[in-house]
Amino acid sequence: MLVLFPDSNLRTSKRRVIVAMISSNLARAGHPSRLLVQASPGSGLGLLTDSVIMTDNLATIHESEIDQVIGHFPHIAQLDLALRTTLAL
């Protein structure tokens, strides 16, 4: 998701991307804010190993900091539920 995120001076802004940490440490799974994702060839995820998407560890980065997109997570409803848990919505 791209957002205009204000600079610290609150007068200017830059286009930012919201990202969630992904870890191959499966011990991090097990919380409603975290999604266990199985790596499978041809899925479009771009993961080499089973991983955990951690929506409780979010960051905004400048769009120019993205070196390469390796894949996409197509299960939006699952991701939305995890984010709702993280944000207490």
C-alpha positions as CSV (number, residue, x, y, z in Angstrom):
1,M,0.0,0.0,0.0
2,L,1.3,3.4,-0.9
3,V,0.6,6.4,1.4
4,L,1.7,10.0,1.6
5,F,3.5,10.0,5.0
6,P,4.3,13.4,6.5
7,D,7.9,14.3,7.2
8,S,8.9,15.3,10.7
9,N,8.3,19.0,9.9
10,L,4.6,18.1,9.2
11,R,4.6,20.4,6.1
12,T,5.9,18.1,3.5
13,S,5.4,14.4,2.7
14,K,6.8,11.6,0.7
15,R,5.2,8.5,-0.8
16,R,5.8,5.6,1.6
17,V,5.1,1.9,1.5
18,I,3.8,0.0,4.5
19,V,5.6,-3.3,5.0
20,A,5.3,-6.1,7.5
21,M,8.3,-8.2,8.7
22,I,8.5,-11.8,7.4
23,S,10.5,-14.3,9.3
24,S,11.5,-17.9,8.6
25,N,11.5,-18.6,12.3
26,L,8.3,-20.6,12.6
27,A,8.4,-20.3,16.4
28,R,7.1,-16.8,15.9
29,A,3.8,-18.1,14.6
30,G,0.8,-18.8,16.8
31,H,-0.6,-15.3,17.5
32,P,-3.6,-13.9,15.7
33,S,-1.5,-11.0,14.4
34,R,0.8,-13.4,12.6
35,L,0.2,-15.5,9.5
36,L,2.0,-18.8,8.8
37,V,2.7,-19.0,5.1
38,Q,3.8,-22.2,3.3
39,A,6.3,-21.7,0.5
40,S,5.2,-23.5,-2.6
41,P,6.7,-23.2,-6.1
42,G,4.5,-21.3,-8.5
43,S,2.4,-19.7,-5.8
44,G,3.6,-16.2,-6.6
45,L,4.7,-15.6,-3.0
46,G,8.4,-15.6,-3.8
47,L,9.3,-17.3,-0.5
48,L,12.0,-20.0,-0.4
49,T,10.9,-21.5,2.9
50,D,7.8,-21.6,5.1
51,S,7.6,-18.2,6.8
52,V,5.6,-16.0,9.2
53,I,4.1,-12.7,8.2
54,M,4.2,-10.5,11.3
55,T,1.6,-7.7,11.1
56,D,2.6,-6.7,14.6
57,N,5.9,-5.5,13.2
58,L,5.1,-2.9,10.6
59,A,7.2,-0.1,9.1
60,T,6.9,2.6,6.5
61,I,9.7,2.9,4.0
62,H,10.4,5.3,1.1
63,E,9.3,3.8,-2.2
64,S,12.8,4.2,-3.6
65,E,14.1,1.8,-0.9
66,I,12.4,-1.2,-2.6
67,D,15.1,-3.0,-4.4
68,Q,13.0,-5.9,-5.8
69,V,9.5,-7.3,-5.4
70,I,9.8,-11.0,-4.9
71,G,6.1,-11.9,-4.7
72,H,2.7,-11.0,-3.6
73,F,0.4,-12.4,-0.8
74,P,-3.0,-13.1,-2.4
75,H,-4.9,-14.0,0.7
76,I,-6.2,-10.5,1.5
77,A,-8.9,-11.6,3.9
78,Q,-6.4,-13.4,6.2
79,L,-4.0,-10.5,6.1
80,D,-6.9,-8.1,6.9
81,L,-7.9,-10.1,9.9
82,A,-4.3,-10.2,11.2
83,L,-4.0,-6.4,10.7
84,R,-7.3,-5.9,12.5
85,T,-5.9,-7.8,15.5
86,T,-2.7,-5.8,15.5
87,L,-4.5,-2.5,15.3
88,A,-7.3,-3.5,17.7
89,L,-10.1,-2.8,15.1
